[in-house]
């Protein structure tokens, strides 16, 4: 583990989450992607944003739901990788699923600064860090500042939300 809390394979999985967010954006949806990796390093599930079909269908929720289908105990000790910090709803699902580690690229605060007060991006201003801090079981969070080039392009595209495009 390096000083930022990243394990050797974390960047590869985080890049994949960012690729999923680009795929989501290419289909006309909000640019969010997430995936779940078990404690042995095996990919369990991926998810993209489907909020237009179901208000709870955030990328993280979709990945957790799909990974949960892998069977009892599959999520114990797993890591969720997300292109952005999970919201309060997703954080609750992550916690209750048994996932014990979350790695994300863009903080909720930074996302709000990019999108502004746009009706398509309402926020509770309750980051996952605050949700997990109140949990009775530990869930480690690793925030990675988005220095990965594709992520910068995706978020520039997402800023069009703020302009109404």
C-alpha positions in Angstrom: 0.0 0.0 0.0 1.3 3.4 -0.9 1.0 6.7 1.2 -2.4 7.5 -0.4 -3.9 4.2 0.8 -3.9 2.6 -2.7 -3.0 -1.0 -3.1 -1.0 -2.2 -6.2 -4.1 -3.2 -8.2 -6.3 -0.2 -7.2 -5.4 2.1 -10.1 -6.3 -0.6 -12.6 -9.7 -1.1 -11.1 -10.3 2.7 -10.7 -9.4 3.2 -14.3 -12.0 0.6 -15.2 -14.6 2.5 -13.1 -13.8 5.6 -15.0 -14.1 3.8 -18.3 -17.5 2.7 -17.2 -18.4 6.3 -16.5 -17.4 7.2 -20.0 -19.5 4.4 -21.4 -22.5 5.7 -19.4 -21.9 9.2 -20.7 -21.7 7.9 -24.3 -25.2 6.4 -23.9 -26.6 9.8 -22.8 -26.6 9.0 -19.1 -24.8 10.8 -16.3 -21.1 9.8 -16.2 -20.8 7.4 -13.3 -19.4 3.9 -13.2 -18.6 1.5 -10.4 -17.4 -2.1 -9.9 -17.0 -4.6 -7.1 -13.9 -6.7 -6.6 -13.8 -9.6 -4.1 -11.1 -9.9 -1.4 -9.2 -12.2 -3.8 -9.0 -9.6 -6.5 -11.8 -11.1 -8.8 -14.2 -8.8 -10.5 -17.8 -9.6 -9.3 -19.8 -7.0 -11.0 -19.9 -3.7 -12.8 -22.5 -0.9 -12.9 -23.3 2.3 -14.8 -25.8 5.0 -14.1 -29.4 4.2 -15.0 -31.1 6.9 -12.9 -33.4 7.8 -15.8 -35.1 4.4 -15.4 -35.0 4.1 -11.6 -34.1 6.9 -9.2 -32.1 4.4 -7.1 -30.2 3.0 -10.0 -26.9 4.8 -9.4 -23.8 3.0 -10.7 -22.8 1.9 -7.2 -26.2 0.5 -6.4 -26.3 -1.4 -9.7 -22.8 -2.8 -9.1 -23.7 -3.9 -5.5 -27.0 -5.5 -6.6 -25.3 -7.4 -9.4 -22.4 -8.5 -7.1 -24.9 -9.6 -4.4 -26.4 -12.0 -6.9 -23.0 -13.8 -6.8 -24.1 -15.5 -3.6 -24.0 -15.2 0.1 -20.8 -14.0 1.5 -19.4 -12.8 -1.9 -19.3 -9.2 -0.7 -17.7 -9.8 2.7 -14.4 -8.0 2.5 -14.9 -6.8 -1.0 -13.9 -3.4 -2.5 -16.1 -1.1 -4.4 -14.4 1.2 -7.0 -16.3 4.2 -8.2 -15.7 7.1 -10.5 -17.1 9.4 -7.9 -17.7 9.4 -4.2 -20.8 7.3 -3.3 -23.9 9.3 -2.2 -25.6 8.7 1.2 -28.0 6.1 -0.4 -25.3 4.2 -2.1 -23.1 4.4 1.0 -25.9 2.7 3.1 -26.2 -0.1 0.5 -22.4 -0.5 0.4 -22.3 -0.8 4.2 -25.2 -3.2 4.5 -23.8 -5.4 1.7 -20.6 -6.2 3.7 -18.3 -4.4 1.4 -15.5 -3.1 3.6 -13.5 -0.8 1.3 -14.4 2.0 -1.1 -12.0 3.6 -3.6 -13.3 6.6 -5.5 -11.9 9.2 -7.9 -14.0 12.4 -7.4 -15.3 13.7 -4.1 -18.9 14.7 -3.7 -17.7 18.3 -3.0 -15.7 18.5 -6.2 -18.6 17.0 -8.2 -21.0 19.6 -6.9 -18.4 22.3 -7.8 -18.4 21.0 -11.4 -22.1 20.5 -11.9 -23.4 23.4 -9.7 -26.9 23.6 -8.5 -28.4 21.7 -11.4 -31.8 20.0 -11.0 -30.4 16.8 -12.5 -27.7 16.6 -9.9 -29.3 17.1 -6.5 -27.1 16.4 -3.5 -27.6 15.7 0.1 -24.2 17.0 0.9 -23.6 13.9 3.0 -20.4 12.2 1.7 -19.7 8.6 2.2 -17.0 9.5 4.7 -19.7 10.9 7.0 -22.0 7.9 6.6 -19.2 5.3 7.2 -17.9 7.3 10.2 -21.2 6.5 12.0 -21.2 2.8 11.2 -20.7 0.2 13.8 -18.4 -1.8 11.5 -15.4 -0.4 9.7 -15.5 0.6 6.0 -12.3 2.1 4.7 -12.5 4.9 2.2 -9.7 5.8 -0.2 -10.2 9.1 -2.1 -8.0 9.5 -5.2 -7.8 12.9 -6.8 -8.7 12.5 -10.5 -5.3 12.8 -12.2 -6.1 10.1 -14.8 -6.4 11.9 -18.1 -9.6 10.2 -19.4 -11.4 11.2 -16.2 -10.7 14.9 -16.8 -12.2 14.7 -20.3 -15.3 12.8 -19.0 -15.9 15.4 -16.3 -15.5 18.3 -18.7 -18.2 16.6 -20.7 -20.3 16.2 -17.6 -20.0 19.9 -16.9 -22.4 20.4 -19.8 -25.1 19.4 -17.2 -24.6 22.8 -15.7 -25.1 24.6 -19.0 -28.2 22.6 -19.7 -26.8 20.8 -22.8 
